[in-house]
Amino acid sequence: MKVSPVVVRTAGVPLVRLLARTWRFQLDGDGCELARSPERRKVAFVVWHEALLPLMWLHRQEQVAIVVSEARDGQYLADFADAAGYGLIRGSSTRGGARALLAAVRALEAGGTVAMTPDGPRGPRREMKPGILAAAARSGAQLIPVHAEADRAWRLRSWDRFMIPKPFARVRVVYGQPFAIDAANEAAAMDRIQTDMASVTRKAAWPGQAETLTG
């Protein structure tokens, strides 16, 4: 059953905000200091689509712009992102991709912070697409790989196994080492970001963790 966007706006967003206030975050990784600094400039967070919700809550009201799909499920995220103080860049690899890439580049060139999901909006899950590398190379931004895992969470039966931490869950967030793209060697940059994303994903996992699917 599809939920009306009006219902999500009026009930879903407040409920998620109430839930999120119970989460307990543990932050780690080489890129944590820069990622949490109010003085960071020209930074692009690389985030798997499944981990967006807790990370959006953690970085709320930090003047971050986020690339969100123009599809209906993207509108749900856009509503929550807007309520959490994010700037919205609408588009994806399937709809409005060129426009979204240009907007992301402009935001980074202006010294802003942008969050991008290289496996969104339709997957495959945890498979890197090159758009974020192009944005970083054109803007001179630093990339920070980041992943979050909750010790207790619901997982939607969606392509990305979207994660919703349960009440009072502990959420481990791991930030990788920031690095800039060498525009002359984007193949090496792709290898680096894939390796780093695999590393932060592994480090964020909880022992014996199992996915609880819902939806």
N, C-alpha and C positions, 0 to 999 in steps of 0.2 A: 504494500500500500504506500503510495506516494503522499508525503505530507505537504500541505499547502505552505508556500513561502510566508504567507500572512501569519499562520500558526507559529512558524519558526521564529519570526520576528517578535511576536507578542508574548510567546511562552518559552520557546526553546532557548533563546539567548539569555534571558534572566536565569533560567534553570542551570544552564552551563556555567554562568558566572558564579552562582551559589555553590555549585559543585567544586569549581576550580579553587575557591577560597579555602577548601579543606586540604588541598594537595600540599605535600611537603617536598621541597626540591633539594637535591644534592648536586652540586656543580663541580665539574672536574675537567681536566684537559689543558693542553698547552695554550689553546686560544681563549681560555676563559677570561683572562684579564682584559684583553682587547674587546671581546664580545660584550662584556658587561660595562665597559667604560663609557661614560656619557660623552666623552670627547672623541669617540671613534669616528673616522671619516672614510668614505669610499670603501665600504665593506659590503660584501655580498654573502649572506648566509646560504649555505647549501643544505637543504633539508629534505629528507624523504617525506612524501605526501602523508604517509600514515602517522607521522609524529607532529603534525602541525598544531593540533589543539593545545597540548600542554606548553609548547614553545610559544605559541601566540599569547597565552596567558602570562608566561614568564616575562616576555619582552613587551608587554602592553605599555602604552603611553611613553614609548621611547623614540618616537618619530621614525619608525621603520615603515617602509613601503613594502607591500607584499603583492606578488603576482598571483592572481586568482582567476580560475577558469570562468568563461562566460556561460557555461552550462548551468543547469538548475542546481546541481550539488555544489557548484562553485558559488552560487548565490547564497547558500546557507553559510558557507565560510566567510563570504564577503560581509554578511550581516554581522557576524560575530566579530570579524576583524575591525569593521567600522566602529562597533560599540567599544572595542578595546583600544581605540585610538590609532589605528593603522591607516596609512595612506594606501589606496587601492590602485593597482595596475591590472586592468582586465585584459585577458587574452591567454592563449596557450599555443601548444604546437599544432593544434587542429583548428582553432578559431582565433583570429586576431593576433597571430603569433608575431608577425613583423612589427605591428603597432606596439605590442607589449614589450618586445625587445628594445625598440627605440625609446620607449618611456623609461625602461629600466636603466638604459645607458645614460639618459639625461639625468635621472635621479642620482646615479652614482657620480657622474661628472660634476654635479653640484655639491658633492661631498656627503651625500646621504647614505643611508643603509637600506639595502634591499634584501628581502628573503625570497628565494626561488626554490621550486620543487622540480628537480631535473627528471623525475619519473612521472610527473603529472601531465595532464589531468586524467589520463586513461590508462597509464601503465605502459609496459609491464612493470610490476612492482620492483622497486629498487634497481631499475635499469636506467643508466645515465643517458641523457640526451645532451647535445652539444650547445644548446642555446645559452646556458649560463656561462660557458667558457667564452663565447663570442661577446657577451655583455661585459665580462670582466676584462677581456683583452682590449676592447674598444675604449673602455672608460679608465683603465689603469687601476681598477679596484683590487683589493685583496679578497680572496675567498677564505671563508671559515667553514669547514665541514662541521656539522652538528647533528647529533641524534639524541632522542629522548626515549626512555623506556620506563614504564611504571611497574612496580612489583605486583600490582593487582589492577587489571584493566579489562574492559569489554572490548572486543574487536568486531567491527561490523563485517557482514558478509559481502564486502565490496572488493574490487580488484586490488586495493592497497591494504586490506585488513586494517582500516582506519581505527586508531586507538583512542579510547575514552577512558582515562584513569578512573578507578572507582573512588568512592568517598574515602578520604584520609589516606590515599595511596602515597607511597614514596615514589618520586619521579627522579630518576638519575639522568642528568644531562651532561654529555661529554662534547667538548669543543676541540676540534683538531687544530694543528698548527696553521696559522694564517700564512698564505702565500699568494704571490702575484703570478699572473699568466705571462709566459714568454710567447708573444704573438707569433714569433718565428718558428715555434715548435709546439703547436697545439696538440699534437699526438702525445707528446710527453706529458703535457698538462692533463690530458684526459686520463692517462695512466695514473698520474699522481692523485687526481681527485677521486677516481674509482677506488684506489688503494686506501686513501684516507677515509673515505666514507665507509668502507668495509671495516676499517679499524675502529672508528668511533661507534659504529653500530654494534660491533662485538663487545667493546668496553662498556657500553651502556646497559647491556643485558644483565638481568638478575639470574642468579643460580637456580636451575630447575624451572625456569620460567616456561609457562605454557599459555597458548593463546585461547581465550574464551570468546567464542564467536557469538554474535547476536545479530538480529535483524533479518 
